[in-house]
Amino acid sequence: MIRILHTSDWHLGKRLERFSRHSEQIAVLNEIAGIAEREDVDAVFIAGDLFDTFNPPAESLDLFYKTLKRLAKNGARAVVAIAGNHDMPERIEAPDPLARECGIVFAGFPDSVIAPFSLEQGFSISRSEPGFIEILLPNKPALRILLTPYANEMRLRKGLQEDDSEEELRQILSNHWKDLADRFCDTEGVNLLLSHLLFMPEGSETPEEPEDERPINHIGGAQAIFSSAIPAAMQYTALGHLHRKMIMDTRPCPVVYCGSPLSYSFSEAGQQKYAVIVELEPGKTAIVRPVELTAGRKLERKRFDNLADAETWLTGNPEALVELTLVSDSFLSGADRRKLNEIHDGIVAIIPELSRDSSEFEPESKTNNPARIDRTELFVDYFTNRKGQFPDEAIMNMFREIISQNDEP
């Protein structure tokens, strides 16, 4: 039996507005490393979006490599990490020669070739093809992995089947995976697919992608892949990109997004985060067991009808990062904002919501200057869109004064 830890979407270097998440990322990666040790896993799969940008800060790079070295236990445990749509493939693969000495394997491209090698600790890559590796560990069945890091559609077509650029990408991937599975994935070992693409059952609705996430299936990206394209020989499909843990399908095997280890946008407020433990034996159904992650600040979206209730909740929840909506019949003053921020240091955004009838705030319209009418209406529309309420009379007077000065000859 082989026991695997599946994680993804670390997004190292990511911020939430003005808030750095680096200390939380240190804590949650320590937690993941502790789970790997406690569960005595044989391999760790990291399914893309290792970093949040192509050029991550130095502290994030340092955290990444130290964590992988810890996970690999100097070659006693296999670690396989692939590039996601936030990662620069060349950067992911750059440390590969040194990483191999620790039992760490990087794949940046769907057609990446990892040269076979072996370590004194018993770890080895015995067979390799573009998009495929076979890992051998002492006293364990062979671990066969189909590797498909993220790439846009043009790169995927070129890397996998350059001579047939008109064929639908789903079919190209299906043919590629089937060819590898037919040649290498028998029931004598365990067989997995590791990818950072958008998967879905054919005929189902496209799963919602996280707020602030770069959509995969946008123009120039990669279209959603049907789970029916996964070869029948696969026993588990380890996916990255979606931030909520989801089992997208159970056929031909568990097709699993493990989710991000931290909540990175307020669309993820209230979500429980996980690492996923997978137990595999040749020819048998995978046993999938999520393990809750507890590190990191919780994200909360809260809405209150008055300041007093907001202050009470904020005082009782000092560790959360908060998107706060306040319903009021007047403009939220600067003094009120300062008071709230003094009470709680984790307020990411304060959204005022007007409770009065909008007819009370009709902009000035009876004037002989059509240009002024347009500018006033545009300003009210802009302010309402940005602030969630109509501007009060003091702001309107200031605006009228500014446009009057600009209209002077």
C-alpha positions in Angstrom: 0.0 0.0 0.0 1.1 3.6 -0.8 -0.1 6.5 1.3 -0.1 9.9 -0.4 -0.8 13.5 0.8 -2.5 15.6 -1.8 -2.3 19.4 -1.5 -2.5 22.4 -3.9 -2.9 26.1 -4.4 -0.5 27.3 -1.8 -0.3 30.7 -3.5 2.8 31.7 -1.6 3.2 35.5 -1.7 -0.5 36.2 -1.9 -1.9 39.2 -0.1 -5.5 40.2 0.9 -5.6 43.9 0.1 -3.1 45.4 2.6 -2.7 42.2 4.6 0.2 39.9 4.1 -0.6 36.2 4.5 3.0 35.1 4.9 2.9 34.2 8.6 -0.3 32.3 8.0 1.3 30.4 5.2 4.3 29.5 7.4 1.8 28.1 10.0 -0.3 26.1 7.5 2.7 24.6 5.7 4.1 23.6 9.1 0.7 22.0 9.7 0.8 20.1 6.4 4.3 18.9 7.1 3.2 17.7 10.5 0.3 15.8 8.9 2.6 14.1 6.4 4.8 13.0 9.3 1.9 11.9 11.5 0.2 10.0 8.7 3.6 8.5 7.6 2.9 9.3 4.0 5.1 7.9 1.2 4.6 10.7 -1.2 3.3 14.3 -1.4 1.6 15.7 -4.5 1.3 19.5 -4.9 -1.1 20.2 -7.7 -0.1 23.6 -8.9 -0.3 27.3 -8.0 2.6 27.0 -5.8 3.1 30.7 -5.9 0.7 33.6 -6.5 2.7 35.4 -9.1 5.4 34.6 -11.7 7.9 36.6 -9.6 7.2 35.7 -5.9 9.0 37.5 -3.1 12.2 36.1 -1.7 10.6 35.2 1.6 8.0 33.0 -0.3 10.7 31.3 -2.3 12.6 30.5 0.9 9.5 29.2 2.6 8.7 27.0 -0.4 12.0 25.3 -0.7 12.4 24.8 3.0 9.0 23.2 3.2 9.6 20.9 0.3 13.0 19.8 1.8 11.2 19.0 5.1 8.4 17.1 3.3 10.9 15.1 1.3 12.9 13.9 4.4 16.2 13.9 2.4 14.8 11.5 -0.2 13.0 9.1 2.1 9.6 10.5 0.8 8.7 11.4 -2.8 7.5 15.0 -3.4 6.1 15.9 -6.8 5.1 19.5 -7.6 3.6 20.8 -10.8 3.0 24.3 -12.2 -0.4 26.0 -12.0 -1.7 28.9 -14.0 -0.2 31.3 -11.4 3.3 29.8 -11.8 6.1 30.4 -14.3 6.9 26.9 -15.6 10.5 27.8 -16.2 10.9 29.0 -12.6 9.3 25.9 -11.2 11.7 23.6 -13.1 14.8 25.7 -12.6 16.0 24.0 -9.3 15.2 20.5 -10.6 18.8 19.1 -10.7 19.4 20.1 -7.0 15.9 19.1 -5.9 16.3 15.6 -7.3 19.0 15.0 -4.7 16.3 15.4 -2.0 13.7 13.3 -3.8 11.8 16.3 -5.1 10.4 16.3 -8.7 9.2 19.4 -10.5 7.2 19.6 -13.7 6.5 22.9 -15.3 5.1 21.8 -18.7 2.7 19.1 -19.8 5.5 17.6 -22.0 8.2 17.9 -19.4 10.6 15.0 -19.3 12.2 14.1 -16.0 15.3 12.1 -16.5 15.5 8.8 -14.6 17.7 8.9 -11.5 18.1 7.1 -8.2 19.2 8.0 -4.6 21.0 6.0 -2.0 17.9 6.2 0.2 16.1 3.9 -2.3 14.0 6.6 -4.1 14.3 6.4 -7.9 12.5 7.3 -11.1 12.7 4.2 -13.1 10.8 5.2 -16.3 10.0 8.5 -17.8 8.2 9.9 -20.9 6.8 13.4 -21.7 4.1 13.8 -19.1 4.8 10.6 -17.2 7.0 9.2 -14.5 7.3 6.0 -12.5 8.6 6.3 -9.0 10.0 3.4 -7.0 10.2 3.5 -3.2 11.6 0.8 -1.0 9.2 -2.0 -0.3 6.3 -0.2 -2.1 4.5 -0.9 -5.3 5.5 1.2 -8.3 3.9 4.6 -8.3 2.9 5.7 -11.9 2.0 9.3 -12.4 0.5 11.1 -15.4 1.7 14.7 -15.1 -0.3 17.5 -16.7 0.7 20.9 -15.3 -1.3 23.9 -16.4 -0.6 25.4 -19.9 -2.7 27.5 -22.1 -4.5 25.8 -25.0 -1.9 26.7 -27.6 1.0 25.3 -25.5 -0.9 22.2 -24.7 -1.7 21.5 -28.3 1.9 22.2 -29.4 3.4 20.1 -26.6 1.1 17.1 -26.9 0.1 16.8 -30.5 1.6 19.4 -32.8 0.6 17.8 -36.1 -3.2 17.9 -35.3 -3.8 21.5 -34.1 -7.5 21.3 -35.1 -8.4 18.4 -32.9 -10.4 19.4 -29.7 -8.1 19.7 -26.7 -10.2 17.3 -24.6 -9.6 14.6 -27.2 -5.9 15.4 -27.5 -5.5 15.0 -23.7 -7.6 11.9 -23.6 -5.5 10.3 -26.4 -2.3 11.4 -24.7 -3.3 10.0 -21.3 -4.7 6.8 -22.8 -1.4 6.1 -24.7 0.6 6.6 -21.5 -1.8 4.5 -19.4 -1.9 1.7 -22.0 1.9 1.5 -22.0 2.8 1.9 -18.4 -0.2 1.7 -16.0 -1.0 -2.0 -15.3 -2.4 -3.4 -12.1 1.0 -4.3 -10.7 1.5 -0.8 -9.5 -0.6 2.2 -8.4 -1.7 4.7 -11.0 -2.6 8.4 -10.6 -3.2 11.6 -12.7 -1.8 14.8 -11.3 -3.0 18.0 -13.0 -3.9 21.7 -12.8 -6.8 22.1 -15.1 -10.5 22.6 -14.8 -12.2 19.2 -14.7 -16.0 18.5 -14.8 -18.3 15.7 -15.6 -19.7 16.0 -19.1 -23.1 17.7 -19.2 -22.7 19.3 -15.7 -22.4 23.0 -14.9 -18.9 24.5 -15.0 -17.7 24.8 -11.4 -17.4 28.3 -10.0 -13.8 29.5 -9.8 -12.7 31.6 -6.8 -12.9 35.4 -6.7 -9.7 37.0 -7.7 -8.6 33.7 -9.3 -7.4 33.8 -12.9 -10.0 31.8 -14.8 -8.5 28.8 -16.6 -11.1 28.6 -19.4 -10.8 32.2 -20.6 -9.8 33.2 -24.1 -6.4 31.9 -24.7 -6.6 29.6 -21.7 -7.4 25.9 -21.5 -11.0 24.6 -21.9 -12.6 22.5 -19.2 -11.7 18.8 -19.4 -14.4 16.1 -19.0 -13.6 13.5 -16.4 -14.5 10.9 -18.9 -11.2 11.6 -20.6 -9.3 10.1 -17.6 -8.0 6.6 -18.4 -9.8 3.7 -16.7 -6.5 2.5 -15.2 -6.3 5.6 -13.0 -7.1 5.0 -9.3 -7.0 8.7 -8.2 -6.9 12.1 -9.9 -5.2 14.8 -7.8 -6.2 18.3 -9.0 -5.4 21.9 -8.3 -7.1 25.2 -9.1 -10.4 25.3 -7.3 -10.0 26.5 -3.7 -12.8 24.5 -2.2 -12.4 20.8 -1.6 -14.5 19.0 -4.1 -15.0 15.5 -5.4 -15.8 16.3 -9.1 -16.5 12.7 -10.0 -16.1 9.2 -8.8 -15.6 7.6 -12.3 -13.3 6.2 -13.4 -11.8 7.0 -10.0 -12.1 9.8 -7.3 -11.5 13.1 -9.2 -10.6 15.4 -6.3 -9.8 19.1 -5.8 -8.2 19.2 -2.4 -8.6 23.0 -2.3 -6.3 25.8 -1.0 -4.8 25.5 2.5 -6.0 29.0 3.4 -9.0 31.1 2.4 -7.7 33.6 -0.1 -10.8 35.6 -1.0 -14.1 36.4 0.7 -15.9 34.1 -1.6 -14.1 31.4 0.5 -15.4 32.9 3.8 -16.4 30.2 6.2 -14.9 27.3 4.2 -13.1 24.5 6.0 -9.7 23.8 4.5 -8.1 20.4 4.1 -5.2 18.2 3.1 -6.3 14.9 1.5 -4.8 11.6 2.4 -5.1 8.8 -0.2 -4.4 5.2 0.4 -3.7 3.1 -2.7 -3.1 -0.6 -3.5 -2.6 -2.1 -6.9 -5.9 -2.9 -8.6 -8.0 -1.6 -5.7 -10.3 1.4 -5.2 -8.6 4.4 -3.5 -9.4 5.2 0.1 -9.7 9.0 0.3 -9.6 10.8 3.7 -9.6 14.6 4.1 -7.8 16.0 7.1 -8.9 19.4 8.4 -6.4 22.2 8.5 -6.7 24.7 11.4 -3.9 27.3 10.8 -4.6 30.7 9.4 -7.0 33.5 10.1 -10.7 32.9 9.2 -12.3 35.1 6.6 -15.7 36.5 7.6 -18.3 38.4 5.6 -20.5 40.2 8.1 -23.5 42.6 7.7 -24.9 44.8 10.5 -27.8 47.3 10.7 -26.0 49.4 13.3 -22.6 50.3 14.6 -23.2 49.0 18.0 -23.8 45.4 16.8 -20.8 45.6 14.5 -18.5 46.8 17.4 -19.7 44.0 19.7 -19.0 41.3 17.0 -15.6 42.7 16.1 -14.6 42.8 19.8 -15.5 39.2 20.2 -13.7 38.0 17.0 -10.3 39.6 17.0 -8.5 37.0 14.9 -10.7 37.1 11.8 -10.1 39.0 8.6 -13.4 40.8 7.9 -15.4 42.2 5.0 -17.9 44.4 6.9 -21.1 45.7 5.4 -22.9 48.4 7.4 -26.5 49.4 6.7 -27.1 53.1 7.4 -29.4 55.9 6.4 -26.5 58.3 6.1 -23.0 58.4 4.9 -20.5 56.6 7.1 -18.2 59.2 8.6 -14.5 59.1 8.8 -14.7 59.0 12.6 -16.9 55.9 12.5 -14.4 54.2 10.2 -11.5 55.1 12.5 -13.3 53.8 15.5 -14.0 50.4 13.8 -10.4 50.1 12.7 -9.2 50.9 16.3 -11.5 48.1 17.6 -10.3 45.5 15.1 -7.0 45.3 13.2 -8.3 42.8 10.6 -10.9 44.8 8.8 -10.1 44.4 5.1 -13.1 46.4 3.7 -16.0 48.4 5.1 -18.9 48.5 2.7 -21.6 51.1 3.5 -25.1 50.2 2.4 -27.8 52.9 2.1 -31.1 52.2 3.7 -33.0 55.3 2.6 -35.1 55.6 -0.6 -32.8 56.7 -3.4 -35.4 59.3 -4.5 -34.3 61.4 -1.5 -30.9 61.8 -3.2 -31.8 62.8 -6.7 -29.0 64.9 -8.3 -29.4 68.5 -9.3 -31.0 68.5 -12.8 -32.7 71.9 -13.3 -30.0 73.9 -14.9 -29.3 75.5 -18.2 -26.0 73.8 -18.6 -26.5 70.3 -20.1 -22.8 69.4 -19.5 -23.3 70.1 -15.8 -26.3 67.7 -15.7 -24.2 65.0 -17.3 -21.3 65.4 -15.0 -23.4 65.5 -11.9 -25.3 62.4 -12.8 -22.1 60.6 -13.8 -20.5 61.6 -10.4 -23.5 60.3 -8.5 -23.5 57.0 -10.5 -19.7 56.6 -9.9 -19.9 57.4 -6.2 -22.9 55.0 -5.7 -21.1 52.3 -7.6 -17.9 52.6 -5.5 -19.4 53.3 -2.1 -22.7 51.5 -2.2 -24.8 54.6 -1.3 -25.6 58.0 -2.6 -23.3 60.9 -1.8 -24.6 63.2 1.0 -25.2 66.9 0.7 -21.7 67.9 1.8 -20.0 65.8 -0.8 -22.4 67.1 -3.5 -21.7 70.7 -2.5 -18.0 70.0 -2.8 -18.5 68.5 -6.2 -20.6 71.4 -7.4 -17.9 73.8 -6.2 -15.2 72.0 -8.1 -17.1 71.9 -11.4 -18.1 75.5 -11.0 -14.4 76.5 -10.7 -13.6 74.4 -13.8 -16.4 76.1 -15.7 -15.1 79.7 -15.0 -13.5 81.3 -18.1 
